[in-house]
Amino acid sequence: MEEFIELDSTYLEEMGQLYKRAFRDEPWNDDWNDPVQLGEYIKEISGSYNALNFGLTRDGKLVAMSLGMIRHWWEGTNYNIEEFCVSPELQGQGMGSKFMKMIEEDIKGRGLCGIFLQTDNDKPSYRFYQKNGFKELSAHVSFYKKVK
């Protein structure tokens, strides 16, 4: 049985485990073998000001999550997703789309006007978000400068 829930700090360990499993293999190959670094990252993004974190459980086990925050903007108030993932063994089965629809219904009920997120255009997530009605902001650019 699946249940849509709002995640809090009692789920930190499960969130970290799911995140590590979801991003350790192709195409991401993220190395989250340092448990302290992973734990701090999950705490940072799930515990920010105005944090709003959702989970989907199946038989009591966390199988999908969306970590983000409510962000106020001149055009309205949005749900900004920092991280979104589905357990690898459930990917490609419609679970992510089902979960996203649940999120959309929840934030509509809160009076929020949209969802903002960033992803890489060379990963499967890019097509996933397009399939789920997200539009690319062609004028939006992300910058990064390595200093070490």
Backbone as CSV, one residue per row, in Angstrom:
resi,resn,N_x,N_y,N_z,CA_x,CA_y,CA_z,C_x,C_y,C_z
1,MET,0.837,-1.184,0.000,0.000,0.000,0.000,0.886,1.253,0.000
2,GLU,0.516,2.226,-0.822,1.288,3.468,-0.928,0.624,4.566,-0.117
3,GLU,1.478,5.425,0.455,0.978,6.548,1.232,1.811,7.782,0.935
4,PHE,1.138,8.885,0.629,1.758,10.190,0.399,1.884,10.872,1.745
5,ILE,3.101,11.274,2.115,3.339,11.857,3.432,4.184,13.117,3.323
6,GLU,4.136,13.924,4.372,5.058,15.049,4.491,6.211,14.574,5.370
7,LEU,7.434,14.728,4.876,8.614,14.249,5.585,9.102,15.283,6.588
8,ASP,9.589,14.801,7.733,10.213,15.661,8.724,11.552,15.044,9.122
9,SER,12.176,15.592,10.148,13.521,15.166,10.518,13.599,13.715,11.001
10,THR,12.473,13.111,11.351,12.508,11.709,11.762,12.829,10.785,10.582
11,TYR,12.755,11.289,9.370,13.021,10.501,8.171,14.428,10.737,7.606
12,LEU,15.274,11.489,8.299,16.581,11.856,7.744,17.394,10.637,7.286
13,GLU,17.456,9.617,8.079,18.232,8.428,7.718,17.673,7.772,6.454
14,GLU,16.367,7.598,6.393,15.739,6.999,5.209,15.920,7.875,3.972
15,MET,15.838,9.192,4.157,16.024,10.107,3.030,17.434,9.953,2.470
16,GLY,18.428,9.892,3.346,19.806,9.728,2.905,20.022,8.418,2.172
17,GLN,19.456,7.338,2.697,19.606,6.032,2.046,18.969,6.012,0.664
18,LEU,17.758,6.551,0.556,17.080,6.603,-0.737,17.859,7.468,-1.721
19,TYR,18.313,8.625,-1.263,19.057,9.538,-2.135,20.331,8.870,-2.674
20,LYS,21.061,8.211,-1.799,22.296,7.537,-2.203,22.008,6.456,-3.246
21,ARG,20.967,5.635,-3.006,20.616,4.572,-3.964,20.178,5.145,-5.310
22,ALA,19.448,6.240,-5.266,18.885,6.810,-6.501,19.945,7.425,-7.405
23,PHE,21.038,7.924,-6.813,22.011,8.671,-7.614,23.396,8.042,-7.698
24,ARG,23.576,6.842,-7.186,24.913,6.233,-7.190,25.306,5.609,-8.525
25,ASP,24.324,5.201,-9.330,24.611,4.502,-10.583,24.420,5.416,-11.785
26,GLU,24.581,4.844,-12.970,24.368,5.580,-14.225,22.982,6.193,-14.223
27,PRO,22.796,7.360,-14.766,23.788,8.192,-15.438,24.468,9.195,-14.508
28,TRP,24.109,9.210,-13.209,24.648,10.234,-12.309,26.013,9.869,-11.744
29,ASN,26.157,8.663,-11.253,27.421,8.197,-10.663,27.901,9.084,-9.507
30,ASP,26.966,9.542,-8.681,27.330,10.377,-7.534,27.943,9.503,-6.441
31,ASP,29.067,9.933,-5.908,29.761,9.191,-4.860,29.402,9.771,-3.497
32,TRP,28.420,9.172,-2.850,27.982,9.606,-1.526,28.441,8.604,-0.473
33,ASN,29.670,8.121,-0.575,30.182,7.142,0.375,30.572,7.744,1.719
34,ASP,30.686,9.054,1.805,30.976,9.706,3.072,29.638,9.953,3.783
35,PRO,29.307,9.151,4.805,27.998,9.286,5.450,27.790,10.637,6.137
36,VAL,28.858,11.252,6.604,28.725,12.575,7.248,28.336,13.610,6.200
37,GLN,29.017,13.596,5.052,28.715,14.548,3.978,27.275,14.369,3.490
38,LEU,26.869,13.117,3.300,25.502,12.831,2.858,24.495,13.302,3.898
39,GLY,24.742,12.984,5.156,23.818,13.394,6.214,23.663,14.899,6.305
40,GLU,24.788,15.618,6.200,24.736,17.082,6.257,23.979,17.651,5.057
41,TYR,24.195,17.073,3.878,23.497,17.549,2.676,21.983,17.376,2.829
42,ILE,21.573,16.206,3.253,20.139,15.946,3.414,19.547,16.870,4.473
43,LYS,20.256,17.084,5.579,19.766,18.003,6.619,19.635,19.423,6.076
44,GLU,20.637,19.858,5.300,20.614,21.225,4.757,19.408,21.455,3.859
45,ILE,19.195,20.552,2.906,18.124,20.824,1.943,16.742,20.487,2.482
46,SER,16.654,19.590,3.459,15.342,19.240,3.993,14.944,20.120,5.180
47,GLY,15.893,20.866,5.726,15.604,21.656,6.918,15.747,23.143,6.726
48,SER,15.709,23.584,5.480,15.867,25.015,5.213,14.631,25.799,5.664
49,TYR,14.768,27.117,5.681,13.641,27.985,6.008,12.503,27.700,5.029
50,ASN,11.297,27.528,5.520,10.120,27.216,4.711,10.234,25.862,4.004
51,ALA,10.967,24.928,4.598,11.121,23.596,4.003,9.762,22.940,3.798
52,LEU,9.642,22.227,2.693,8.450,21.429,2.388,8.938,20.167,1.698
53,ASN,8.839,19.051,2.390,9.393,17.783,1.917,8.295,16.734,1.866
54,PHE,8.220,16.052,0.734,7.197,15.041,0.541,7.843,13.679,0.356
55,GLY,7.106,12.660,0.752,7.562,11.302,0.541,6.426,10.425,0.075
56,LEU,6.791,9.336,-0.553,5.837,8.305,-0.930,6.365,7.011,-0.338
57,THR,5.547,6.375,0.479,5.960,5.113,1.079,5.164,3.974,0.450
58,ARG,5.794,2.840,0.411,5.133,1.609,-0.025,5.406,0.583,1.060
59,ASP,4.336,0.087,1.646,4.450,-0.858,2.758,5.370,-0.320,3.850
60,GLY,5.248,0.985,4.131,5.998,1.617,5.204,7.426,2.008,4.868
61,LYS,7.877,1.725,3.657,9.251,2.047,3.257,9.254,3.240,2.298
62,LEU,10.146,4.208,2.535,10.249,5.387,1.682,10.766,4.982,0.300
63,VAL,9.960,5.235,-0.750,10.337,4.836,-2.109,10.468,6.023,-3.061
64,ALA,10.018,7.203,-2.637,10.159,8.412,-3.452,10.159,9.606,-2.516
65,MET,10.886,10.649,-2.925,10.896,11.858,-2.097,11.138,13.091,-2.945
66,SER,10.628,14.185,-2.427,10.844,15.501,-3.008,11.212,16.426,-1.859
67,LEU,12.419,16.963,-1.914,12.898,17.856,-0.862,12.959,19.267,-1.430
68,GLY,12.340,20.195,-0.749,12.323,21.559,-1.270,11.840,22.559,-0.250
69,MET,11.365,23.671,-0.776,10.932,24.762,0.092,9.872,25.603,-0.607
70,ILE,9.123,26.300,0.210,8.186,27.297,-0.305,8.983,28.572,-0.504
71,ARG,8.889,29.125,-1.684,9.642,30.341,-1.995,8.699,31.398,-2.543
72,HIS,8.769,32.587,-1.961,7.930,33.715,-2.388,8.643,34.490,-3.480
73,TRP,7.908,34.836,-4.503,8.434,35.550,-5.652,7.396,36.558,-6.089
74,TRP,7.801,37.559,-6.827,6.874,38.623,-7.207,5.692,38.102,-8.029
75,GLU,5.891,36.986,-8.746,4.807,36.418,-9.560,3.885,35.509,-8.745
76,GLY,4.289,35.176,-7.535,3.494,34.293,-6.691,4.400,33.378,-5.883
77,THR,3.801,32.522,-5.128,4.535,31.634,-4.237,4.636,30.245,-4.865
78,ASN,5.853,29.727,-4.901,6.127,28.450,-5.560,6.655,27.408,-4.589
79,TYR,6.619,26.180,-5.041,7.326,25.094,-4.385,8.598,24.880,-5.195
80,ASN,9.749,25.138,-4.589,11.041,24.937,-5.259,11.593,23.578,-4.851
81,ILE,11.752,22.699,-5.819,12.282,21.367,-5.550,13.800,21.409,-5.646
82,GLU,14.459,21.004,-4.581,15.914,20.890,-4.572,16.339,19.501,-5.036
83,GLU,15.664,18.482,-4.561,15.970,17.102,-4.936,14.675,16.317,-5.068
84,PHE,14.619,15.490,-6.102,13.461,14.637,-6.371,14.012,13.300,-6.819
85,CYS,13.553,12.230,-6.212,14.027,10.916,-6.662,13.024,9.827,-6.327
86,VAL,13.166,8.746,-7.092,12.371,7.542,-6.927,13.349,6.391,-6.776
87,SER,13.017,5.453,-5.932,13.857,4.284,-5.736,14.171,3.632,-7.088
88,PRO,15.435,3.308,-7.340,15.835,2.779,-8.653,14.999,1.605,-9.143
89,GLU,14.608,0.707,-8.252,13.846,-0.463,-8.687,12.415,-0.130,-9.114
90,LEU,11.964,1.089,-8.848,10.615,1.509,-9.234,10.607,2.537,-10.370
91,GLN,11.783,2.947,-10.812,11.847,3.931,-11.898,11.345,3.298,-13.204
92,GLY,10.743,4.137,-14.029,10.242,3.675,-15.324,8.908,2.955,-15.246
93,GLN,8.253,3.005,-14.091,6.973,2.318,-13.910,5.822,3.282,-13.637
94,GLY,6.071,4.577,-13.822,5.031,5.570,-13.587,4.959,6.091,-12.162
95,MET,5.808,5.572,-11.284,5.796,5.989,-9.880,6.134,7.470,-9.731
96,GLY,7.147,7.945,-10.454,7.540,9.351,-10.358,6.438,10.285,-10.818
97,SER,5.778,9.942,-11.917,4.675,10.778,-12.415,3.507,10.786,-11.444
98,LYS,3.205,9.638,-10.871,2.131,9.544,-9.878,2.468,10.407,-8.660
99,PHE,3.697,10.315,-8.199,4.151,11.094,-7.054,4.093,12.590,-7.362
100,MET,4.527,12.989,-8.553,4.497,14.403,-8.929,3.068,14.935,-8.947
101,LYS,2.124,14.142,-9.416,0.719,14.571,-9.416,0.220,14.775,-7.982
102,MET,0.637,13.903,-7.069,0.265,14.057,-5.662,0.820,15.361,-5.098
103,ILE,2.062,15.657,-5.451,2.687,16.906,-5.007,1.925,18.102,-5.546
104,GLU,1.595,18.056,-6.836,0.853,19.154,-7.454,-0.473,19.393,-6.742
105,GLU,-1.193,18.337,-6.435,-2.475,18.482,-5.737,-2.278,19.089,-4.349
106,ASP,-1.252,18.655,-3.647,-0.984,19.181,-2.316,-0.659,20.675,-2.361
107,ILE,0.228,21.062,-3.271,0.608,22.481,-3.285,-0.526,23.371,-3.795
108,LYS,-1.374,22.849,-4.673,-2.566,23.608,-5.068,-3.423,23.888,-3.844
109,GLY,-3.594,22.872,-3.008,-4.382,23.022,-1.791,-3.784,24.028,-0.821
110,ARG,-2.494,24.250,-0.915,-1.822,25.241,-0.065,-1.864,26.639,-0.680
111,GLY,-2.412,26.750,-1.886,-2.499,28.040,-2.552,-1.238,28.438,-3.302
112,LEU,-0.324,27.506,-3.500,0.893,27.819,-4.248,0.586,27.817,-5.738
113,CYS,1.375,28.583,-6.507,1.034,28.763,-7.917,1.901,27.962,-8.885
114,GLY,2.998,27.365,-8.424,3.827,26.617,-9.370,4.935,25.853,-8.686
115,ILE,5.665,25.123,-9.519,6.822,24.345,-9.065,8.023,24.782,-9.890
116,PHE,9.125,25.058,-9.216,10.376,25.421,-9.881,11.420,24.379,-9.500
117,LEU,12.228,23.990,-10.471,13.325,23.062,-10.217,14.378,23.219,-11.292
118,GLN,15.540,22.639,-11.035,16.617,22.615,-12.018,17.051,21.170,-12.221
119,THR,17.439,20.842,-13.446,17.955,19.515,-13.749,18.928,19.625,-14.910
120,ASP,19.648,18.560,-15.169,20.589,18.525,-16.293,19.852,18.102,-17.557
121,ASN,20.170,18.756,-18.678,19.469,18.424,-19.914,20.009,17.173,-20.606
122,ASP,21.018,16.553,-20.037,21.550,15.321,-20.629,21.250,14.085,-19.772
123,LYS,20.288,14.203,-18.869,19.907,13.097,-17.993,18.443,12.707,-18.242
124,PRO,18.064,11.492,-17.870,16.670,11.062,-18.052,15.657,11.952,-17.336
125,SER,16.081,12.602,-16.256,15.163,13.469,-15.520,14.640,14.614,-16.393
126,TYR,15.450,15.061,-17.336,15.040,16.141,-18.242,13.770,15.749,-18.996
127,ARG,13.772,14.564,-19.575,12.598,14.072,-20.314,11.428,13.803,-19.365
128,PHE,11.736,13.316,-18.160,10.691,13.054,-17.176,9.920,14.334,-16.868
129,TYR,10.633,15.419,-16.606,9.957,16.671,-16.266,9.184,17.221,-17.460
130,GLN,9.722,17.112,-18.646,8.979,17.540,-19.835,7.685,16.747,-19.971
131,LYS,7.786,15.438,-19.803,6.615,14.560,-19.913,5.549,14.939,-18.888
132,ASN,5.972,15.467,-17.754,5.041,15.835,-16.696,4.620,17.299,-16.729
133,GLY,4.796,17.945,-17.884,4.247,19.277,-18.101,5.128,20.446,-17.728
134,PHE,6.370,20.193,-17.347,7.284,21.283,-17.020,7.828,21.893,-18.303
135,LYS,7.984,23.198,-18.303,8.517,23.925,-19.456,9.902,24.449,-19.137
136,GLU,10.792,24.331,-20.087,12.155,24.812,-19.909,12.178,26.338,-19.951
137,LEU,12.884,26.932,-19.011,13.058,28.382,-18.988,14.324,28.697,-19.784
138,SER,14.166,28.981,-21.047,15.326,29.118,-21.925,16.219,30.298,-21.554
139,ALA,15.686,31.299,-20.896,16.508,32.447,-20.517,17.207,32.244,-19.171
140,HIS,16.860,31.187,-18.466,17.446,30.912,-17.148,18.779,30.195,-17.318
141,VAL,19.795,30.687,-16.664,21.131,30.106,-16.773,21.678,29.890,-15.372
142,SER,22.341,28.769,-15.151,23.026,28.519,-13.886,24.515,28.711,-14.091
143,PHE,25.164,29.299,-13.105,26.607,29.505,-13.172,27.285,28.783,-12.012
144,TYR,28.529,28.415,-12.222,29.356,27.797,-11.190,30.802,28.172,-11.442
145,LYS,31.518,28.435,-10.385,32.947,28.717,-10.502,33.667,27.907,-9.441
146,LYS,34.566,27.056,-9.867,35.345,26.243,-8.937,36.474,27.099,-8.377
147,VAL,36.640,27.098,-7.061,37.676,27.924,-6.433,38.701,27.089,-5.683
148,LYS,38.604,25.788,-5.760,39.558,24.933,-5.071,40.146,23.920,-6.017
